[in-house]
Amino acid sequence: MRTGQKIVGVLSAAALGAALAFSAFAQNDAAGPAVGPHPAEIMPLASKSLLLDITEAGGRWFAVGDRGNIIVSANGSDWTQVEVPSRAALTAVSFADAQTGWAVGHDASILATTDGGKTWKLQHFNAELEKPFLDVLALSPTHALAIGAYGLIKQTEDGGQTWTEVDAPAVREAETHLNGLAVLGNGDLLIAGEVGMLAVSGDQGKTWSKLTAPYDNSLFGALPLGDKGAVLYGLRGNVYSTDDVRKGAWQKLDPQSVASMFGGAALPSGDRALVGLNGTVLVVAASGEIRQVKSERGTPLSSAVAKGDGLLAVGESGIQSISLK
């Protein structure tokens, strides 16, 4: 198996081994696949441990991470860990509505809930595949897409009873790691991945067209901008924006930082917030101007959601509340 690149940063060895979403493209070959799924352990400090993604649905927040941890909060401050049938590291979570959501991760695992995150069922698991899922997008209570390492793309159109391969040769033939999925303002879907992989779908993920990316190294994700545009972020502080991803004309923004950005959120103000290495937070205005905010802990951040006038972010040291004032 080819060895994936690894980000040069301050991530601990444990984080690199378990958190593919931080490097978003680094395989943990040394640990080897698990023989079969084992239930996640209930841990008293789950909210302070390695977490890789966070989302909000139905007025509640959900975070996922190392050891199959899924934690839930009704206020963003008090968190409860729920029982999960797999302890494979979870890299992403997405909800279609207040009740239906999916979480994905290592060992090609896909977990689903239909009761607002109270209980989770394992819908897909294949440790022998040695391809982790890196992102998931719930498009409806029955339709979801999951992407991952080495060109992995699967979808369900029946609520997860079956997960099938997506026939997308333009995206999959190079077997690059697919890191992030986003929905644009007009409903188009966008994939960002390693070595400048950028692809768009106008039919809910059935077919994909490869785009020319403004950067030929690792891209970790995108946030929608207007109807057809996006803010694109990646390795070593590379941030770009465009009003139309299909037309290109990407503008390179200057974050005055070389910290890699791994996640982000659209803010009520219309700005976009990006989070990444060293606890760096970049607030991107509609004009393209960027101001930098530093989290108190200064530890790597992998994902964030807007909450009030700030962010709820997750990363190497768990949940963090970050003010953007």
C-alpha positions in Angstrom: 0.0 0.0 0.0 1.3 3.4 -0.8 2.1 5.6 2.1 0.1 8.8 2.4 1.7 12.2 3.1 1.7 13.5 6.6 1.3 17.1 7.7 4.3 18.6 9.4 2.8 20.2 12.5 2.3 19.8 16.2 -0.1 16.9 16.2 0.8 14.2 18.6 1.7 10.7 17.3 -1.6 9.4 18.8 -3.5 12.1 16.9 -1.8 11.2 13.7 -2.5 7.6 14.2 -6.2 7.9 15.0 -7.2 11.1 13.2 -7.1 10.8 9.5 -9.2 13.9 9.2 -6.5 16.1 10.7 -4.0 15.1 8.0 -7.1 14.1 6.0 -4.9 11.9 3.9 -2.5 9.9 6.2 -3.1 6.1 6.5 -2.3 4.5 9.9 -0.6 1.4 8.5 1.2 0.5 11.7 -2.0 -0.2 13.8 -3.5 -2.5 11.3 -7.3 -3.1 10.8 -9.5 -4.3 13.6 -10.8 -7.9 13.3 -14.4 -6.8 13.7 -16.5 -4.0 15.2 -16.3 -3.7 19.0 -18.6 -1.3 20.9 -17.1 2.0 21.9 -16.2 2.4 25.6 -18.0 5.1 27.6 -15.3 7.4 28.7 -15.7 10.2 31.4 -13.4 12.6 29.5 -14.8 12.0 26.0 -15.5 15.7 25.5 -11.9 16.6 26.2 -10.4 13.9 24.0 -9.5 13.9 20.3 -12.6 14.9 18.3 -12.7 15.3 14.6 -16.1 16.7 13.5 -19.0 18.6 14.9 -22.4 19.6 13.6 -25.7 21.0 14.7 -29.2 19.5 14.1 -32.6 20.2 15.7 -31.1 22.6 18.3 -28.5 20.1 19.5 -24.8 19.6 18.8 -23.1 16.3 17.9 -19.4 15.7 17.9 -17.5 12.5 16.8 -13.9 11.4 17.1 -11.3 8.9 18.4 -12.3 5.4 19.6 -15.8 5.7 18.1 -16.8 8.5 20.5 -20.1 10.3 19.8 -21.1 13.0 22.2 -24.3 15.1 22.3 -25.2 18.4 23.8 -28.4 20.4 24.1 -26.6 23.7 25.1 -23.1 23.4 23.7 -21.6 23.2 27.2 -22.7 20.0 28.8 -21.9 16.9 26.8 -23.1 13.3 27.1 -21.5 10.3 25.4 -23.9 7.8 23.7 -23.4 4.1 23.1 -21.9 3.3 19.7 -21.5 -0.3 18.3 -18.0 0.4 16.9 -14.8 1.9 18.4 -13.3 2.7 15.0 -12.2 6.4 14.9 -15.0 8.6 13.5 -14.0 11.4 11.1 -17.2 13.1 10.1 -20.9 13.4 11.0 -23.9 14.9 9.1 -27.6 15.2 9.7 -30.4 15.4 7.1 -32.9 16.7 9.8 -33.3 16.7 13.5 -33.7 12.9 13.6 -31.7 11.3 10.8 -27.9 11.4 10.6 -24.8 9.5 9.7 -21.3 9.3 11.1 -18.3 7.7 9.2 -14.7 6.8 9.9 -12.0 4.2 9.9 -12.5 0.6 8.9 -14.9 1.9 6.3 -17.5 2.3 9.1 -20.8 4.0 8.6 -23.1 4.6 11.6 -26.7 5.9 11.4 -29.3 7.3 13.7 -33.0 7.9 13.2 -33.9 9.1 16.7 -31.9 12.3 16.9 -28.6 10.7 18.0 -29.9 8.7 21.0 -29.0 5.4 19.4 -26.7 4.5 16.5 -26.6 1.4 14.2 -23.7 0.1 12.2 -24.7 0.1 8.5 -21.3 -0.5 6.9 -18.0 -2.0 8.2 -15.0 -3.4 6.2 -11.7 -3.3 8.1 -10.1 -5.4 5.4 -10.7 -2.7 2.8 -8.2 -0.5 4.7 -9.9 2.6 3.3 -11.3 5.1 5.9 -14.2 7.4 5.1 -13.2 11.0 5.6 -16.5 12.9 5.1 -20.2 12.3 4.9 -23.1 14.4 3.6 -26.7 13.7 4.4 -28.8 15.1 1.6 -32.2 13.7 2.8 -33.4 11.1 5.3 -32.9 8.5 2.6 -30.0 9.9 0.6 -26.4 10.3 1.8 -22.9 10.3 0.3 -19.7 9.2 2.0 -16.2 9.8 0.6 -12.7 8.7 1.7 -9.2 7.5 1.0 -8.0 6.2 -2.4 -11.1 7.5 -4.3 -13.7 5.9 -2.1 -17.2 7.1 -2.8 -20.4 5.4 -1.6 -24.0 6.4 -1.4 -27.3 5.2 -0.1 -30.7 6.1 -1.4 -32.7 3.9 0.9 -31.7 5.3 4.3 -28.7 3.1 4.6 -30.2 -0.3 4.0 -27.7 -0.6 1.1 -24.5 1.4 0.4 -23.3 1.3 -3.3 -20.2 2.4 -5.1 -20.6 5.7 -7.1 -19.4 5.4 -10.7 -17.4 8.5 -11.0 -14.3 7.8 -13.1 -13.2 11.4 -13.4 -12.9 11.6 -9.6 -11.9 8.0 -8.7 -9.5 6.8 -11.3 -6.5 8.6 -9.8 -7.3 7.0 -6.3 -6.6 10.3 -4.5 -7.8 10.8 -1.0 -11.2 12.7 -1.1 -11.3 14.9 2.0 -14.3 17.2 2.0 -17.9 17.4 0.7 -19.9 20.6 0.5 -23.3 21.8 -0.8 -23.1 25.0 -2.7 -25.8 27.7 -2.6 -27.5 26.4 -5.8 -27.5 22.8 -4.5 -24.5 21.6 -6.5 -22.1 19.3 -4.6 -18.3 19.9 -4.4 -15.5 17.5 -3.5 -12.1 18.7 -2.4 -9.1 16.3 -2.1 -5.4 15.7 -2.3 -3.2 16.8 -5.2 -5.6 19.5 -6.2 -8.6 17.2 -6.6 -11.7 19.3 -7.1 -15.0 18.0 -8.6 -18.6 19.2 -8.9 -21.9 17.4 -9.3 -25.2 19.0 -10.4 -27.4 16.0 -9.9 -27.0 15.1 -6.2 -23.9 13.1 -6.7 -24.9 10.8 -9.5 -22.4 12.1 -11.9 -19.2 14.2 -11.3 -17.1 16.6 -13.4 -13.5 17.3 -12.5 -12.6 21.0 -12.2 -9.2 22.8 -12.4 -8.2 23.6 -8.9 -6.2 26.7 -8.0 -3.8 24.6 -5.9 -2.2 21.3 -6.8 -1.5 20.0 -3.3 -3.9 18.9 -0.6 -7.3 20.6 -0.3 -9.3 19.8 2.8 -12.7 21.3 2.2 -14.9 24.2 1.0 -17.6 26.5 2.3 -20.4 27.8 0.0 -20.2 31.4 -1.2 -23.2 32.9 -2.8 -25.1 30.7 -5.3 -22.3 29.2 -7.3 -19.1 30.1 -5.4 -17.0 28.7 -2.6 -14.2 29.4 -0.2 -11.6 26.7 -0.6 -9.0 25.8 2.0 -6.1 23.5 2.3 -2.5 22.8 3.2 -0.1 25.5 4.6 -2.6 28.3 4.8 -3.8 28.1 1.2 -7.2 29.8 0.9 -9.0 30.7 -2.3 -12.4 32.1 -3.2 -14.5 32.3 -6.3 -18.0 33.4 -7.3 -18.4 30.4 -9.6 -16.6 27.1 -9.0 -17.3 25.9 -12.6 -15.9 29.0 -14.2 -12.9 29.0 -11.9 -11.2 32.5 -11.6 -10.1 31.6 -8.1 -8.7 34.5 -6.0 -5.8 33.6 -3.7 -6.5 35.1 -0.3 -3.7 36.1 2.2 -4.3 34.7 5.7 -0.8 35.8 6.8 -0.4 32.3 8.2 1.0 29.0 6.9 -1.2 27.0 9.3 -3.1 24.3 7.4 -6.9 24.7 7.6 -9.0 21.5 8.2 -12.6 22.8 8.7 -14.8 25.8 8.8 -18.3 27.2 9.2 -20.5 29.9 7.7 -21.3 32.6 10.2 -24.6 34.5 10.6 -22.8 37.7 9.6 -22.1 36.2 6.2 -18.4 35.8 6.9 -16.7 32.4 6.9 -14.5 31.0 9.7 -11.8 28.4 9.1 -10.0 26.4 11.7 -6.7 24.5 11.7 -3.2 23.9 13.1 -2.0 25.6 16.3 -5.6 26.6 17.2 -5.6 29.1 14.3 -8.9 30.6 13.3 -9.3 32.6 10.2 -12.4 34.9 9.7 -12.9 35.5 6.0 -15.0 38.5 5.0 -17.1 38.7 1.8 -14.5 41.2 0.5 -11.8 38.5 0.9 -10.1 40.2 3.8 -9.0 37.9 6.5 -8.4 38.4 10.2 -6.8 35.9 12.5 -8.1 34.7 15.9 -6.2 32.3 18.2 -8.0 29.8 20.4 -7.0 29.9 24.1 -5.6 26.3 24.1 -3.6 26.7 20.9 -4.1 23.0 20.0 -5.0 21.8 16.5 -8.7 22.2 15.4 -10.4 20.0 12.8 -14.0 21.3 12.6 -16.3 24.0 13.8 -19.9 25.2 13.8 -21.3 28.7 14.4 -22.8 29.4 17.8 -23.9 32.8 18.8 -21.1 35.3 18.1 -18.5 32.6 18.1 -17.7 29.0 17.3 -18.0 25.6 18.8 -14.8 23.9 17.6 -13.3 20.4 18.0 -9.8 19.1 17.8 -7.0 17.5 19.6 -8.1 18.7 23.0 -11.8 18.2 22.6 -14.6 20.8 22.5 -13.7 24.4 22.6 -15.9 27.5 22.6 -14.2 30.3 20.7 -15.2 34.0 20.6 -14.8 35.8 17.3 -15.1 39.4 18.7 
